[in-house]
Structure formats: structure tokens, C-alpha cells
Amino acid sequence: MSNLTTSINLKDSSRHQFLIASQNYGTFYCVYGKFHLKENSSILSYVELELLNYKGTCNLGFVNHNNHNQIRVSTTTDNLGNNILFIEIPLIGFEKNTKTNITTTNIIENEEINVDNIHGVRVFRGLVKNQNKMDNIFDEEFSYRDGKTEDDRYNDDNHIPPIGLYLSMDHWINDQVDFSNKATGDHCFTSNLRVTREI
């Protein structure tokens, strides 16, 4: 069996490091992160995020972070009991905002995260429906059509969209998702990274 991995150094603040690759609306894109620690410590202070749209006609970007506390950082454990840094990133189509910061206000309950105790990073990418841009464009991520047949099954509050798709920030339900058995690239909404200590 292949051992295909990528790694990340949480103490290297000199560069943006790869976090996740995904595709929505026919556009392939990647999200990168630069990690900053509190001065003379191993405590995470904030994270700079940058999204790069590589190919495709639709630009994706970060949800306007003034509306909600969307991008969050917390810790969890994997199946072996190792501490994992968990980063939740909601994205939205037809958006130019491709740079943002995760500050201490986005760290769950202002949790103090010591990167020396972190063994891996798990990234969850959600896609939020852009209600303001879709009047004249058919939203292929949230609906289906074939000729005259159109299915807007996710436009009803009684129907919860599948993992990774959210109608609005009010439907941001990933706290209920069990990621314990999710592999890297599972439907392109999760990414698992191994932490390295070398620079």
C-alpha cells in the first residue's frame, strides 16, 4: 500500500504551507496557511490563510468574516489518541476575498493551543451557498438539472445538505460530523496533514 502523505511545520512562520486542495463549480483551488506563534513561546497566536484559484471560471473565496465567526481553530484527537489541530474553513463561490486571518477570537473558547503537543492537522472545507449571486446562474453545487427537470432539494430547511455543503452560516453543522474515519481527500472536503518538527 502506498504511503502518500504531506507534512506541515507549525513553527515555520516564513511561508504559507499547503492545507487542502478541492474543486467546486468546476474550479480547482488550494488553501494555504501561515502559522504564527506568540512571542518566545509555542502557543498558537493566529493563522494567515490564502486561497489560490488555479483553473476554472468561478472564483472561490472566504466567507465574509465580519458576518460570523466562521473560520475556527480547535483541537481534537485521532483514533490513536494523538492531538490534532482542527481547522474549519467555509468557502463561497463568486467571491474575491482570497486572504484572511484566523485570530484568537476564532480559536474555540480562546483555547490555548501549544503546537508542541500537536501531531497532525485536519482541515475541513465547507461550501456555503451564495444567495446573492445565484439569481441568474444555475447553482450546480446545490441543485441538479437535466433539461426541464430541476431539483432544488437543498433549498428546503427540512432537508439538510450533504457533508461539506451549507445553505448559509446558519446551517454550519460540521460540529456534528464524525471525522474519525475520514481519509485524505474524501469528497475533497477534508485533508489530513502530518506535523513535522524540522524547518
Z-matrix of the N, CA and C atoms (Angstrom, degrees):
N
C 1 1.468
C 2 1.524 1 109.19
N 3 1.313 2 116.17 1 139.50
C 4 1.458 3 121.14 2 -178.77
C 5 1.520 4 110.76 3 -71.09
N 6 1.318 5 115.19 4 147.44
C 7 1.454 6 121.32 5 175.12
C 8 1.525 7 107.11 6 -112.15
N 9 1.335 8 115.62 7 80.36
C 10 1.453 9 121.26 8 -176.77
C 11 1.523 10 108.76 9 -96.92
N 12 1.312 11 116.45 10 112.16
C 13 1.463 12 120.06 11 -176.72
C 14 1.525 13 110.34 12 -136.38
N 15 1.295 14 114.37 13 165.75
C 16 1.454 15 121.36 14 166.63
C 17 1.517 16 106.57 15 -135.08
N 18 1.311 17 116.81 16 156.31
C 19 1.462 18 119.71 17 -175.08
C 20 1.519 19 110.12 18 -128.69
N 21 1.335 20 114.21 19 166.64
C 22 1.452 21 121.01 20 -177.59
C 23 1.526 22 108.45 21 -144.71
N 24 1.330 23 116.71 22 144.72
C 25 1.450 24 121.48 23 177.94
C 26 1.529 25 108.48 24 -113.87
N 27 1.325 26 115.71 25 110.97
C 28 1.461 27 120.44 26 -175.09
C 29 1.527 28 113.08 27 -74.36
N 30 1.345 29 117.73 28 -9.53
C 31 1.467 30 121.00 29 178.47
C 32 1.516 31 112.64 30 -100.52
N 33 1.313 32 116.84 31 2.24
C 34 1.461 33 120.77 32 179.88
C 35 1.522 34 109.02 33 -97.84
N 36 1.325 35 116.48 34 100.65
C 37 1.463 36 121.20 35 -178.79
C 38 1.524 37 112.13 36 -97.76
N 39 1.331 38 116.94 37 12.95
C 40 1.456 39 120.29 38 -176.23
C 41 1.526 40 113.10 39 -86.33
N 42 1.332 41 117.73 40 -11.02
C 43 1.467 42 119.21 41 -173.09
C 44 1.526 43 110.73 42 -153.56
N 45 1.325 44 114.97 43 159.30
C 46 1.454 45 121.18 44 170.95
C 47 1.526 46 107.86 45 -82.39
N 48 1.324 47 116.11 46 128.27
C 49 1.453 48 121.58 47 -177.81
C 50 1.533 49 109.63 48 -108.75
N 51 1.324 50 115.39 49 148.62
C 52 1.463 51 121.43 50 -177.40
C 53 1.523 52 111.07 51 -61.88
N 54 1.355 53 116.23 52 133.46
C 55 1.461 54 121.63 53 176.64
C 56 1.524 55 112.59 54 -114.45
N 57 1.334 56 117.17 55 -49.47
C 58 1.462 57 119.67 56 -176.59
C 59 1.525 58 110.34 57 -158.99
N 60 1.324 59 115.88 58 146.34
C 61 1.458 60 122.82 59 171.78
C 62 1.521 61 107.48 60 -116.95
N 63 1.323 62 116.14 61 141.25
C 64 1.451 63 119.35 62 -179.83
C 65 1.523 64 109.11 63 -155.42
N 66 1.337 65 115.48 64 178.67
C 67 1.458 66 120.71 65 179.30
C 68 1.522 67 109.29 66 -145.46
N 69 1.314 68 115.46 67 129.67
C 70 1.460 69 122.23 68 173.76
C 71 1.518 70 108.88 69 -142.93
N 72 1.313 71 117.28 70 149.12
C 73 1.457 72 122.98 71 -178.98
C 74 1.528 73 111.74 72 52.67
N 75 1.318 74 117.10 73 30.00
C 76 1.455 75 121.03 74 179.35
C 77 1.517 76 114.06 75 77.48
N 78 1.329 77 117.78 76 4.73
C 79 1.464 78 121.63 77 -179.81
C 80 1.524 79 109.82 78 -104.59
N 81 1.318 80 115.97 79 128.39
C 82 1.458 81 121.81 80 174.45
C 83 1.528 82 108.22 81 -91.58
N 84 1.330 83 116.36 82 132.07
C 85 1.460 84 120.14 83 -176.82
C 86 1.523 85 109.72 84 -147.25
N 87 1.328 86 115.64 85 162.97
C 88 1.464 87 122.15 86 176.46
C 89 1.527 88 108.93 87 -132.41
N 90 1.335 89 114.97 88 150.47
C 91 1.464 90 121.60 89 174.76
C 92 1.521 91 107.78 90 -114.62
N 93 1.327 92 116.03 91 133.81
C 94 1.459 93 123.14 92 -178.94
C 95 1.531 94 108.90 93 -121.19
N 96 1.334 95 116.14 94 152.45
C 97 1.451 96 120.20 95 -179.16
C 98 1.517 97 112.58 96 -134.70
N 99 1.335 98 116.19 97 142.68
C 100 1.465 99 122.55 98 174.50
C 101 1.524 100 106.93 99 -116.86
N 102 1.327 101 116.72 100 122.98
C 103 1.462 102 122.22 101 -173.00
C 104 1.518 103 110.64 102 -99.16
N 105 1.335 104 115.38 103 131.93
C 106 1.462 105 121.52 104 -179.88
C 107 1.525 106 109.32 105 -119.82
N 108 1.332 107 115.97 106 135.34
C 109 1.466 108 122.09 107 179.61
C 110 1.521 109 110.22 108 -105.31
N 111 1.318 110 115.54 109 157.50
C 112 1.455 111 119.56 110 172.36
C 113 1.519 112 108.73 111 -64.09
N 114 1.318 113 116.24 112 149.46
C 115 1.466 114 121.45 113 -173.58
C 116 1.526 115 111.11 114 -56.94
N 117 1.341 116 114.94 115 131.25
C 118 1.474 117 123.18 116 177.54
C 119 1.533 118 112.52 117 56.11
N 120 1.316 119 116.54 118 37.57
C 121 1.462 120 119.35 119 178.33
C 122 1.524 121 109.72 120 -149.67
N 123 1.326 122 115.34 121 176.03
C 124 1.462 123 121.96 122 176.11
C 125 1.527 124 111.03 123 -108.85
N 126 1.342 125 116.05 124 18.49
C 127 1.456 126 120.98 125 -178.61
C 128 1.530 127 109.84 126 -90.31
N 129 1.322 128 115.68 127 128.09
C 130 1.458 129 120.75 128 -179.54
C 131 1.524 130 110.21 129 -64.82
N 132 1.339 131 115.93 130 128.91
C 133 1.455 132 121.18 131 179.29
C 134 1.527 133 111.04 132 -100.08
N 135 1.335 134 116.93 133 -56.66
C 136 1.457 135 120.37 134 176.97
C 137 1.522 136 109.69 135 -159.21
N 138 1.320 137 114.60 136 167.16
C 139 1.461 138 121.37 137 -178.48
C 140 1.522 139 108.29 138 -129.22
N 141 1.326 140 116.40 139 130.80
C 142 1.461 141 121.36 140 172.86
C 143 1.526 142 108.09 141 -93.15
N 144 1.320 143 116.41 142 130.86
C 145 1.457 144 121.09 143 177.61
C 146 1.518 145 110.56 144 -113.78
N 147 1.327 146 114.99 145 143.69
C 148 1.465 147 120.32 146 174.85
C 149 1.515 148 108.61 147 -140.26
N 150 1.329 149 115.41 148 133.61
C 151 1.464 150 122.00 149 178.89
C 152 1.515 151 108.59 150 -109.27
N 153 1.334 152 116.03 151 134.90
C 154 1.458 153 121.05 152 177.90
C 155 1.521 154 108.72 153 -120.94
N 156 1.349 155 115.90 154 117.41
C 157 1.460 156 121.82 155 174.51
C 158 1.524 157 108.17 156 -82.44
N 159 1.325 158 116.95 157 118.59
C 160 1.459 159 120.19 158 -175.94
C 161 1.529 160 111.94 159 -90.42
N 162 1.334 161 117.39 160 -61.39
C 163 1.458 162 120.74 161 -176.90
C 164 1.508 163 109.54 162 -134.98
N 165 1.327 164 116.15 163 143.76
C 166 1.452 165 121.23 164 179.30
C 167 1.514 166 110.76 165 129.00
N 168 1.315 167 116.36 166 165.41
C 169 1.463 168 121.20 167 -174.57
C 170 1.514 169 113.84 168 -92.62
N 171 1.332 170 117.91 169 -17.93
C 172 1.468 171 121.45 170 -176.88
C 173 1.522 172 110.35 171 -105.33
N 174 1.323 173 117.12 172 126.19
C 175 1.459 174 120.45 173 174.17
C 176 1.521 175 109.91 174 -80.43
N 177 1.329 176 116.05 175 136.06
C 178 1.453 177 121.42 176 172.05
C 179 1.512 178 108.79 177 -109.38
N 180 1.329 179 115.93 178 153.19
C 181 1.452 180 120.13 179 179.61
C 182 1.512 181 110.52 180 -155.03
N 183 1.315 182 115.81 181 -176.99
C 184 1.461 183 121.89 182 -179.79
C 185 1.527 184 109.80 183 -80.22
N 186 1.326 185 115.84 184 142.94
C 187 1.452 186 120.96 185 174.84
C 188 1.522 187 108.29 186 -60.51
N 189 1.314 188 116.73 187 140.40
C 190 1.466 189 121.64 188 179.86
C 191 1.525 190 109.60 189 -51.33
N 192 1.319 191 116.59 190 109.93
C 193 1.455 192 120.49 191 -171.79
C 194 1.522 193 113.59 192 -74.70
N 195 1.327 194 118.14 193 0.25
C 196 1.461 195 119.68 194 175.77
C 197 1.529 196 111.84 195 -82.46
N 198 1.334 197 116.78 196 -17.34
C 199 1.465 198 119.83 197 -176.64
C 200 1.523 199 111.81 198 -79.10
N 201 1.290 200 117.53 199 -43.80
C 202 1.457 201 122.10 200 -174.77
C 203 1.523 202 109.08 201 -144.80
N 204 1.306 203 114.78 202 168.64
C 205 1.463 204 121.00 203 173.33
C 206 1.523 205 106.84 204 -88.27
N 207 1.376 206 116.40 205 70.34
C 208 1.460 207 119.66 206 -168.85
C 209 1.517 208 113.90 207 -78.06
N 210 1.312 209 116.47 208 -54.26
C 211 1.466 210 119.51 209 -175.97
C 212 1.521 211 107.74 210 -77.92
N 213 1.316 212 115.70 211 122.58
C 214 1.462 213 118.74 212 -174.46
C 215 1.525 214 110.54 213 -130.50
N 216 1.320 215 114.40 214 150.01
C 217 1.453 216 122.15 215 176.33
C 218 1.516 217 108.06 216 -124.63
N 219 1.312 218 116.49 217 131.87
C 220 1.465 219 120.76 218 177.83
C 221 1.525 220 107.76 219 -149.12
N 222 1.309 221 116.58 220 -177.61
C 223 1.464 222 120.43 221 175.13
C 224 1.522 223 109.25 222 -119.91
N 225 1.311 224 114.50 223 150.81
C 226 1.459 225 122.28 224 175.95
C 227 1.523 226 106.68 225 -145.87
N 228 1.314 227 117.85 226 -173.96
C 229 1.463 228 121.38 227 177.09
C 230 1.519 229 109.47 228 -126.03
N 231 1.329 230 115.44 229 152.57
C 232 1.457 231 119.22 230 175.94
C 233 1.524 232 109.64 231 -92.07
N 234 1.324 233 116.73 232 -171.99
C 235 1.463 234 121.25 233 -176.49
C 236 1.523 235 112.83 234 -64.72
N 237 1.332 236 117.00 235 -21.04
C 238 1.470 237 121.29 236 -179.70
C 239 1.522 238 111.85 237 -95.33
N 240 1.324 239 117.35 238 1.76
C 241 1.465 240 120.75 239 -179.98
C 242 1.515 241 113.87 240 85.59
N 243 1.329 242 117.98 241 8.82
C 244 1.462 243 120.99 242 178.42
C 245 1.521 244 110.59 243 -77.80
N 246 1.336 245 116.29 244 145.49
C 247 1.459 246 121.35 245 177.52
C 248 1.526 247 110.38 246 -72.72
N 249 1.324 248 115.29 247 132.16
C 250 1.454 249 121.97 248 -178.14
C 251 1.524 250 108.79 249 -124.13
N 252 1.335 251 116.46 250 134.78
C 253 1.459 252 121.88 251 171.87
C 254 1.529 253 107.37 252 -82.06
N 255 1.318 254 117.53 253 123.57
C 256 1.464 255 122.91 254 -175.19
C 257 1.524 256 108.84 255 -112.05
N 258 1.343 257 116.59 256 117.86
C 259 1.456 258 122.00 257 -178.40
C 260 1.523 259 108.71 258 -115.51
N 261 1.329 260 116.45 259 122.68
C 262 1.462 261 122.66 260 -179.72
C 263 1.527 262 109.00 261 -106.43
N 264 1.330 263 116.38 262 121.77
C 265 1.463 264 120.82 263 -174.53
C 266 1.526 265 110.07 264 -127.14
N 267 1.341 266 117.86 265 105.80
C 268 1.472 267 119.05 266 172.68
C 269 1.524 268 110.54 267 -84.74
N 270 1.329 269 115.88 268 130.99
C 271 1.458 270 121.99 269 179.02
C 272 1.521 271 109.06 270 -115.99
N 273 1.332 272 115.37 271 166.74
C 274 1.461 273 120.31 272 -178.17
C 275 1.522 274 108.70 273 -146.16
N 276 1.320 275 116.26 274 144.04
C 277 1.459 276 120.92 275 179.54
C 278 1.515 277 112.16 276 -79.91
N 279 1.342 278 115.77 277 158.45
C 280 1.461 279 122.60 278 178.33
C 281 1.532 280 110.44 279 60.02
N 282 1.323 281 115.06 280 48.02
C 283 1.470 282 121.89 281 -175.37
C 284 1.523 283 109.48 282 -134.23
N 285 1.345 284 116.41 283 136.15
C 286 1.465 285 121.51 284 -178.78
C 287 1.522 286 113.23 285 -95.01
N 288 1.328 287 117.93 286 -9.90
C 289 1.462 288 121.74 287 -177.36
C 290 1.533 289 109.80 288 -76.19
N 291 1.334 290 116.83 289 95.09
C 292 1.469 291 120.85 290 -175.95
C 293 1.532 292 112.78 291 -108.25
N 294 1.331 293 117.99 292 6.07
C 295 1.462 294 120.84 293 177.20
C 296 1.520 295 109.10 294 -133.92
N 297 1.322 296 116.40 295 138.74
C 298 1.458 297 120.27 296 178.84
C 299 1.518 298 109.20 297 -160.12
N 300 1.324 299 116.17 298 163.78
C 301 1.460 300 122.14 299 178.06
C 302 1.521 301 109.93 300 -117.02
N 303 1.325 302 115.99 301 141.13
C 304 1.455 303 121.05 302 168.65
C 305 1.519 304 105.81 303 -98.88
N 306 1.316 305 116.77 304 108.43
C 307 1.459 306 120.62 305 -178.58
C 308 1.521 307 109.78 306 -95.31
N 309 1.322 308 115.98 307 -177.85
C 310 1.461 309 120.04 308 -179.29
C 311 1.523 310 111.59 309 -62.94
N 312 1.334 311 118.68 310 -22.51
C 313 1.466 312 119.95 311 178.33
C 314 1.516 313 111.60 312 -72.09
N 315 1.319 314 117.28 313 -17.64
C 316 1.457 315 121.00 314 178.59
C 317 1.526 316 112.34 315 -93.94
N 318 1.321 317 117.29 316 -5.16
C 319 1.453 318 120.59 317 177.86
C 320 1.523 319 107.27 318 -84.19
N 321 1.324 320 116.56 319 124.73
C 322 1.462 321 122.23 320 -171.74
C 323 1.526 322 111.02 321 -50.94
N 324 1.333 323 115.57 322 123.60
C 325 1.468 324 122.56 323 178.00
C 326 1.526 325 111.52 324 50.72
N 327 1.349 326 115.10 325 31.15
C 328 1.469 327 121.44 326 -178.45
C 329 1.528 328 111.28 327 51.28
N 330 1.302 329 115.42 328 38.30
C 331 1.460 330 121.98 329 179.99
C 332 1.532 331 110.04 330 -58.42
N 333 1.314 332 116.69 331 131.86
C 334 1.458 333 120.86 332 177.20
C 335 1.524 334 108.02 333 -84.26
N 336 1.331 335 116.55 334 115.38
C 337 1.465 336 121.56 335 -174.49
C 338 1.518 337 109.26 336 -107.52
N 339 1.323 338 115.46 337 114.40
C 340 1.460 339 122.14 338 176.08
C 341 1.523 340 107.90 339 -92.32
N 342 1.325 341 116.81 340 113.57
C 343 1.466 342 120.36 341 -174.57
C 344 1.526 343 112.17 342 -68.98
N 345 1.347 344 117.97 343 -17.55
C 346 1.462 345 119.89 344 176.66
C 347 1.526 346 111.14 345 -65.76
N 348 1.329 347 116.71 346 -21.48
C 349 1.461 348 120.88 347 -178.79
C 350 1.531 349 112.94 348 -97.38
N 351 1.330 350 117.35 349 3.81
C 352 1.464 351 121.92 350 -176.44
C 353 1.532 352 109.44 351 -97.52
N 354 1.339 353 115.82 352 131.12
C 355 1.470 354 120.95 353 -178.53
C 356 1.522 355 113.36 354 -108.42
N 357 1.315 356 116.76 355 -13.32
C 358 1.456 357 119.99 356 -179.67
C 359 1.514 358 110.79 357 -161.32
N 360 1.330 359 115.61 358 166.59
C 361 1.454 360 122.07 359 177.65
C 362 1.529 361 107.70 360 -126.22
N 363 1.329 362 116.39 361 130.04
C 364 1.453 363 121.47 362 174.55
C 365 1.523 364 107.98 363 -117.16
N 366 1.325 365 115.93 364 127.14
C 367 1.458 366 122.03 365 -179.64
C 368 1.524 367 108.64 366 -111.46
N 369 1.317 368 116.23 367 134.00
C 370 1.456 369 121.94 368 174.78
C 371 1.514 370 108.69 369 -117.17
N 372 1.329 371 115.74 370 120.52
C 373 1.465 372 121.23 371 178.71
C 374 1.533 373 109.06 372 -103.49
N 375 1.330 374 116.26 373 119.38
C 376 1.454 375 120.52 374 174.10
C 377 1.513 376 109.90 375 -106.39
N 378 1.320 377 116.14 376 155.56
C 379 1.462 378 120.87 377 176.49
C 380 1.519 379 108.24 378 -118.61
N 381 1.328 380 115.89 379 124.10
C 382 1.461 381 122.36 380 -179.22
C 383 1.528 382 108.75 381 -101.80
N 384 1.326 383 116.30 382 136.77
C 385 1.471 384 120.71 383 179.25
C 386 1.522 385 110.06 384 -67.42
N 387 1.319 386 116.28 385 130.31
C 388 1.458 387 121.71 386 178.24
C 389 1.526 388 108.70 387 -88.35
N 390 1.317 389 116.05 388 93.74
C 391 1.465 390 121.04 389 -175.69
C 392 1.529 391 111.60 390 -66.07
N 393 1.329 392 117.65 391 -27.48
C 394 1.464 393 120.65 392 -173.50
C 395 1.521 394 113.80 393 -82.25
N 396 1.333 395 117.60 394 -19.07
C 397 1.464 396 120.20 395 -172.66
C 398 1.526 397 113.57 396 -107.66
N 399 1.321 398 118.52 397 -3.48
C 400 1.451 399 119.46 398 -167.00
C 401 1.528 400 114.42 399 -103.04
N 402 1.333 401 119.10 400 14.42
C 403 1.457 402 120.16 401 -179.51
C 404 1.528 403 112.17 402 -64.90
N 405 1.315 404 117.75 403 -39.34
C 406 1.463 405 121.18 404 -175.65
C 407 1.523 406 113.17 405 -111.33
N 408 1.335 407 116.35 406 9.09
C 409 1.471 408 120.54 407 -179.36
C 410 1.520 409 107.93 408 -127.63
N 411 1.320 410 116.82 409 134.74
C 412 1.461 411 119.87 410 177.03
C 413 1.525 412 108.74 411 -76.94
N 414 1.300 413 116.58 412 125.42
C 415 1.465 414 122.09 413 -176.17
C 416 1.524 415 110.11 414 -87.31
N 417 1.317 416 115.90 415 95.01
C 418 1.470 417 121.13 416 -174.97
C 419 1.523 418 113.21 417 -71.51
N 420 1.309 419 118.48 418 -16.14
C 421 1.461 420 120.07 419 178.93
C 422 1.528 421 111.80 420 -78.43
N 423 1.322 422 117.03 421 -29.56
C 424 1.460 423 120.53 422 -174.96
C 425 1.526 424 112.92 423 -112.09
N 426 1.323 425 117.28 424 -6.37
C 427 1.456 426 120.32 425 -178.34
C 428 1.528 427 109.93 426 -140.56
N 429 1.323 428 114.90 427 168.64
C 430 1.461 429 121.41 428 -179.51
C 431 1.521 430 108.12 429 -133.60
N 432 1.338 431 116.71 430 142.75
C 433 1.457 432 119.30 431 173.82
C 434 1.517 433 110.18 432 -147.05
N 435 1.327 434 113.85 433 152.25
C 436 1.455 435 122.47 434 176.24
C 437 1.517 436 106.32 435 -149.54
N 438 1.322 437 116.27 436 97.00
C 439 1.463 438 119.88 437 -174.65
C 440 1.516 439 110.39 438 67.99
N 441 1.319 440 116.45 439 -123.65
C 442 1.461 441 120.80 440 -179.55
C 443 1.521 442 112.71 441 -81.67
N 444 1.306 443 116.30 442 -11.03
C 445 1.461 444 120.15 443 -178.57
C 446 1.518 445 110.33 444 -84.31
N 447 1.317 446 116.25 445 119.70
C 448 1.462 447 121.40 446 175.83
C 449 1.524 448 108.59 447 -127.84
N 450 1.312 449 116.12 448 136.96
C 451 1.454 450 121.45 449 -179.41
C 452 1.521 451 108.72 450 -123.84
N 453 1.311 452 116.26 451 107.53
C 454 1.467 453 121.78 452 177.74
C 455 1.523 454 109.54 453 -102.60
N 456 1.315 455 116.20 454 50.54
C 457 1.462 456 121.07 455 -171.88
C 458 1.517 457 113.89 456 -63.36
N 459 1.318 458 118.64 457 -17.64
C 460 1.458 459 119.77 458 -178.64
C 461 1.524 460 112.19 459 -96.36
N 462 1.320 461 118.60 460 3.43
C 463 1.459 462 121.09 461 179.52
C 464 1.517 463 112.30 462 -90.39
N 465 1.315 464 116.58 463 13.89
C 466 1.460 465 122.36 464 -178.01
C 467 1.527 466 107.87 465 -117.82
N 468 1.331 467 116.98 466 127.75
C 469 1.461 468 120.28 467 -178.12
C 470 1.519 469 112.69 468 -62.16
N 471 1.331 470 117.04 469 -16.81
C 472 1.465 471 120.01 470 179.82
C 473 1.521 472 112.44 471 -81.58
N 474 1.334 473 116.97 472 -10.81
C 475 1.457 474 121.01 473 -179.06
C 476 1.528 475 109.17 474 -115.74
N 477 1.304 476 116.57 475 114.61
C 478 1.459 477 120.99 476 -179.52
C 479 1.526 478 108.88 477 -82.12
N 480 1.321 479 118.31 478 126.49
C 481 1.462 480 120.73 479 178.61
C 482 1.528 481 111.18 480 -60.94
N 483 1.325 482 117.87 481 160.87
C 484 1.460 483 119.89 482 177.77
C 485 1.520 484 111.70 483 -65.63
N 486 1.327 485 115.84 484 167.33
C 487 1.460 486 120.88 485 -179.02
C 488 1.526 487 109.98 486 -54.23
N 489 1.318 488 115.97 487 132.59
C 490 1.460 489 120.73 488 176.69
C 491 1.515 490 113.87 489 97.98
N 492 1.362 491 118.55 490 -14.00
C 493 1.459 492 121.33 491 178.38
C 494 1.522 493 109.10 492 -116.30
N 495 1.336 494 117.00 493 131.63
C 496 1.454 495 121.42 494 -177.81
C 497 1.517 496 109.85 495 -137.01
N 498 1.331 497 116.27 496 133.24
C 499 1.458 498 120.50 497 -178.23
C 500 1.514 499 111.10 498 -68.70
N 501 1.306 500 117.15 499 -35.23
C 502 1.457 501 121.98 500 179.69
C 503 1.520 502 107.21 501 -159.78
N 504 1.320 503 116.68 502 176.21
C 505 1.453 504 118.85 503 179.51
C 506 1.526 505 111.12 504 -66.10
N 507 1.344 506 117.22 505 -18.97
C 508 1.461 507 119.89 506 176.51
C 509 1.523 508 111.57 507 -70.22
N 510 1.332 509 116.79 508 -17.81
C 511 1.460 510 121.32 509 179.74
C 512 1.535 511 111.44 510 -101.58
N 513 1.319 512 116.38 511 18.05
C 514 1.473 513 120.40 512 -177.19
C 515 1.524 514 107.81 513 -77.01
N 516 1.335 515 115.83 514 89.43
C 517 1.468 516 121.75 515 -167.92
C 518 1.518 517 112.99 516 -107.67
N 519 1.323 518 118.14 517 17.37
C 520 1.454 519 119.05 518 -172.44
C 521 1.526 520 113.60 519 -68.03
N 522 1.345 521 118.12 520 -10.22
C 523 1.458 522 119.09 521 174.71
C 524 1.522 523 110.84 522 -62.08
N 525 1.339 524 116.79 523 -22.95
C 526 1.452 525 121.20 524 -177.01
C 527 1.527 526 112.74 525 -92.42
N 528 1.326 527 117.68 526 -0.93
C 529 1.461 528 120.90 527 -174.97
C 530 1.521 529 110.45 528 -87.96
N 531 1.322 530 116.33 529 133.26
C 532 1.462 531 121.74 530 177.21
C 533 1.527 532 108.48 531 -90.57
N 534 1.327 533 116.41 532 111.60
C 535 1.458 534 121.07 533 -177.88
C 536 1.531 535 112.34 534 -97.14
N 537 1.317 536 118.04 535 4.00
C 538 1.461 537 120.59 536 -170.03
C 539 1.526 538 112.93 537 -60.91
N 540 1.330 539 117.73 538 -31.19
C 541 1.460 540 120.19 539 -177.51
C 542 1.516 541 112.98 540 -110.43
N 543 1.328 542 116.95 541 14.25
C 544 1.451 543 120.15 542 -179.03
C 545 1.527 544 110.18 543 -84.05
N 546 1.306 545 115.68 544 132.98
C 547 1.463 546 121.34 545 179.48
C 548 1.516 547 109.79 546 -95.49
N 549 1.322 548 116.09 547 165.73
C 550 1.450 549 120.94 548 177.95
C 551 1.522 550 109.86 549 -58.01
N 552 1.331 551 116.25 550 132.53
C 553 1.452 552 120.21 551 175.17
C 554 1.510 553 114.69 552 77.83
N 555 1.319 554 119.55 553 14.87
C 556 1.456 555 121.96 554 178.19
C 557 1.523 556 108.76 555 -65.54
N 558 1.331 557 116.65 556 103.15
C 559 1.463 558 123.60 557 -175.36
C 560 1.524 559 111.27 558 57.70
N 561 1.306 560 118.02 559 21.10
C 562 1.468 561 124.06 560 174.68
C 563 1.520 562 113.47 561 60.51
N 564 1.327 563 117.91 562 27.72
C 565 1.462 564 117.48 563 174.93
C 566 1.515 565 111.92 564 -117.19
N 567 1.329 566 118.16 565 -1.77
C 568 1.453 567 119.98 566 173.79
C 569 1.519 568 109.75 567 -128.20
N 570 1.312 569 114.83 568 156.58
C 571 1.458 570 121.20 569 176.14
C 572 1.517 571 107.73 570 -147.74
N 573 1.330 572 116.82 571 134.93
C 574 1.457 573 121.80 572 177.68
C 575 1.522 574 108.85 573 -117.55
N 576 1.334 575 116.43 574 128.32
C 577 1.458 576 122.19 575 -176.31
C 578 1.517 577 109.77 576 -123.40
N 579 1.308 578 116.09 577 141.84
C 580 1.457 579 121.56 578 177.56
C 581 1.521 580 109.03 579 -90.99
N 582 1.338 581 116.50 580 133.58
C 583 1.462 582 121.09 581 179.47
C 584 1.520 583 109.72 582 -83.67
N 585 1.326 584 115.20 583 131.64
C 586 1.464 585 120.70 584 174.68
C 587 1.516 586 108.51 585 -113.42
N 588 1.326 587 116.88 586 152.61
C 589 1.466 588 121.09 587 -177.86
C 590 1.525 589 112.07 588 -99.64
N 591 1.332 590 117.00 589 -7.42
C 592 1.460 591 119.45 590 -177.91
C 593 1.523 592 110.53 591 -89.92
N 594 1.329 593 115.19 592 150.39
C 595 1.471 594 120.68 593 174.90
C 596 1.516 595 108.30 594 -108.44
